[in-house]
Amino acid sequence: MKKLSKTEVKESVDDFFKNIKDKTPRELKKIKRLAMHYNLKLGEKRKKFCKKCYSTKLKIKSVKDKTKTVECLNCGRISRWRMK
């Protein structure tokens, strides 16, 4: 594997997340591992896929008390995110 610079990896991760709906869970897992290897923060990007099955099929169930509840349509996992 070719050694990449941190900025090159950051650009490739940003490009990857521009059209995330077309990606497979396997590709998502690889890009997340790449970001972790180079110690890059995904930040808001990590809310665009399920952390259990890496699916991009998410549905907002409710928003109340500054908390957004999101359900994965693939595995059924429920994630709760604090909103600012």
Helices and strands as residue ranges (DSSP letters): H 6-18, G 20-22, H 25-37, G 43-48, E 58-64, E 67-72, E 78-82
